[in-house]
Amino acid sequence: MSDINNELLKVQKEWIEAKLLTYMGGQGTDCDEHGRYKKSKEQEESLYLSCPFYMGVTDEYVKRTKSRRVMIIGQEARHYGTWKDNRNDFGYTPEESQQWAIEYLLCQLDTPKQNSRFNHKYNHSRFWSTFRTLSDNDINVCWNNIDKVYFSRGNIDYKGTLSYEGEEYLSAQYGSDNLSLLQREIKISTPDALLFVTGPKYYLSMAKAFDIAPDKFEERLNKDSKIVNITDILHVGKPAFWTYHPANQLGINSAQEFLEAYKKCK
C-alpha cells in the first residue's frame, strides 16, 4: 500500500472518532447511538447510517503516469450497507473498503487488478464514463465523495441521503489544524485540480467542508452556467470546478464541460 493511502486511512479513521461517532447519539443530533435516523416513522422503515466511503488512489495516480491529476468528487456512494450491521463485514473495514474503492476505479478504467477478491464489474453509467473520458485525456483520476455516509436501508436499492444536519456536522472542520476530512484528503493526495460533480443540491456539505458561507454556492450553478469555476471561493491553491452530476437530466456532459473550462484556466 502506498504512503498516500496509508495517510488517507489515518485521517479517515480519525474522522470516524472525531465526527462520525460523536454524531451518533450526540446531544441534539438527529441520529441515535446505533446510527438510526431519529425521525424515521416506523422501526421497519428505519434509516441507518451507511458504512463510510474510504477514498484511495491507484498506483498510476501515485506515479503520475499522465500529465495531470484530478480528484473527481461525487455525491455519496451506494450499497455500503449500514454501520450498525456491516462495519465489521468483509469489504467494509477501513483497509478493505479503501482497497475496494481503488479496485473499483481500476475496473472502470478497464485496468482490473489481478487476483482481486471483490469481483468488480464494468459500470456503463455516465458517472463512470466521466472518469474514463478524463483518463483518456492524459489525466490520472482519483475518486472521492462529498458525503462519506448516507442514511440507508442496507444494500437494497434505496436512494438515501444525509439530513442537512448530518451534512453540517460531518462535513465540518475539526481537530487542532481545523480542517475538514475533505480538506485533509486533498492535502494528502495533492491533485492538480478538483472537479465537483455534485450538482446544485450538495452545496451545504461543500460550504461546511471549506468553511464558506452557504450563500456563496446557492444558485450559482444552473442549467445555463453548466459549470462554475469555484477556485476563488475554495482557496485551495489549485483550480476547482463545480458542475452537474453526470446522470443529470439536462444533457450536460460533465467531462467535456470540465475539459473545456480547465483548458481556459491553465
N, C-alpha and C positions, 0 to 999 in steps of 0.2 A: 504494500500500500504506500502511496506517495506521501511525502511530508505534508503536502497541501491537504490531502484527505484526512490525515491524522489531526491536523489543526482544525479543520472543519468539524470533525466529530467532537473535538474537545469543546468548542464553543456551543455546538448544538446540545451536548449533554448539559452544559452549564445553563443553557436556556431552559431546559426541562426543569431543572431545580429552581432556578430563579423566577421563571414566569409561568410555565405550564402547571406545575404542581401547586403554586400559590394561587393560581386562577381557580383551580378545582377546590371548591369548598371554602374559598376565601370570603371574608366578610364583605357583604354587599355585591358579590359576583352573581352571575346568572347560571352558574354551573356547580353541582354538588361535588363532594369528595370522590365520587366514583366516575365523574365525567359526564353525568346526566344533566341535560339541559333542564333547568328548574321549571321552565314554562311549558314543558310537554304536557299535553292534556291528560293522556291516559298512559299507564305503565306499558301496555303492549304497543303503544305508538311512540315510546320514548326515543329521544335522540341522545346519543352519547358522542363524546369527543372521539375522533378517529385517532389512530396511531399517527405519530408525526412523520412528516416528509424530511428525510435527511439528504441534502444535496451532496454530490461528489463530482469530481472531474475525471475525465478519461486520461490515459497516458498520453494520447495525442495532444490534448489540451496542455498538459504539463510541459511537454517537449516543444510546444509551439510549432507543430508541423506545418502550419499555414501562417499567413502573414498577420492575421489579427485574431484576437479573442473576443467573443461576445457572449455575455450572460443573457439568456432569454428567461424572463420571469413571467410565469403564468399565474393563474388564479389560486388554485389548490389542486392537490392530487385527488385521485378517486380510487375506490376499492381498497382502502387502507384499514379495513376492519374497525375495531374500537379499542381505545386504550384499556377499557375495563376488561375485555375478554381476550385480546390478541397480542398485547405488547410483548409477551414472552414467547410467542409462537415463532416457528421458523419463518424467516424473511422479514420479521417486524422488529427485531432487536436493532439497536443503532448501527452496529457494524454490518449486519446482513442487509438492513434496509438501505444503507448508503450504497453497498455493492449492487443491490437490486436496481437502484436508480441509475447507476453508472452503466450497468449491462443493458438496461432497457434502452437507454440513449444509444448505446453502440448498435443495438439491434435495429433501431430506427434509422441509423446512418448506414445500415447494410454492412456492418462490420461486427457480426456476432462474436462474442467471446467463446473460445473453445472450452469444452467441458463445463459449461455453465450449469449451475444447479437450479436455475429459475425457469427454464423452458419458456423464454420470451417469444412472442410472435410479432411479426411485422405489423405496424399500425398504419393504415392508409389515411388517417384523419388529416384534416387541414392543419391542425396544430403541429403534427409531426412533419408534415410537408414543409412547414416554415423552417424547421431545423435543417432539413435536407437541402433546401434552397440556399440557405446561408452557408452551409458546409460546401456546397458546390461552387460558391463564390469566394473560395480561399479563406474561409473563416473557421476557426476552431470554436465550437459552441459548447456551452455548459447549460444545464437545465436547473432552474430554481422556481420557487413559487412564493408569492407574496404572503399567503396564509399557509402556515405549516400544518395546521389541523383544521378540521371542519366538523360540524355535527352530522352524525352518521346513524344509519340503522344497520350497521355492519357492512358486509360486502354485497348486499343486494343492490339493485340498480336504483338508487335513490340519490338525487342531487341535493345534498345538504350544503349549507354554508355556515360560517360563523355568524353569531349575532354581532351587531355593531359594538356592543360592549366587549365581546370577545376580541374583535379586531383591535379595538382601542387598547385593551390590556396586553394582549400577546404580541402586538407589533411594536410596542413602545420601547424606548431606550431604557437601559438598566446597567447596574454594575458601576465600578469605580471609574471606568472610562466613558460611561454614559453613552453607549452605542446600542442600537437595536441588533437583533440577530442578523437581519439582512445586511446592515452596515458592516458587521464583522465578517460575514461571508464574502462580501465584495472586497473588503480589505485583504483577506487571505488569498482569494482566488485571482485577484488582480486582472480582471477583464479589461480590454481596451475600450469597450462601450457596453452600455446597458440597453436592453430592449424590453420594455414592459408591454406584454400583450394581455393586459388585464381588463381592458375596456373601461368604460366610464363609471362602473359601479363599485370599484375597489379602491377608490381614491382615499377613503378613510385609513385603510391599512397602509397605503403609500405615505400619506401625510404623517402618521404616527411613527413610521419607521425612520423618517428623516427629520422629525420634529419640526414639521411645517404646518402652518395653519391650513385646515382642510379647504378653505375657500380659494387657496392657491390652485387647487385642482378642479373644483366644481365647475362644470360647464365649459371647461377649456377644450375637451375632446368631444367632437361631434361628427356627424356624417360628412360635413363639408371640410373640416380640417383634416380628417382621416388619421393624421399622425402629428404629434406635438413634440417639439424639441423642449425638454424639461431640464436641460443641462444647467441653466441659470437658476433653477429652483432647487435642485438637489444639492448642488455644490459638492460633488464627489470627485472633482478633478478629472472627469472623463465625459465624453458625450453620452447623453441619456435621452431616450425617446419613449414616448407613450402612445400606443395605438390600440386598435381593437383586437380582441381575441380572434385568432384565425377562423374560428367557426361562426363569425358574425353573420348576420342576415342581410348586411348591406352590400355584400360583394366586394368588400375592401380586402385587397391582397396585402396582408401584414408584412410578409417578407419583402415584397417589391417596394412597398412604401418605405420600409426601413433602409433598404439598399440605396434608394434614391436620396433619402434625407441624410444618411451617413456620408454619402459621396460629397454632398454640398458643404458639410462642416469640416471636412478634412483639409 
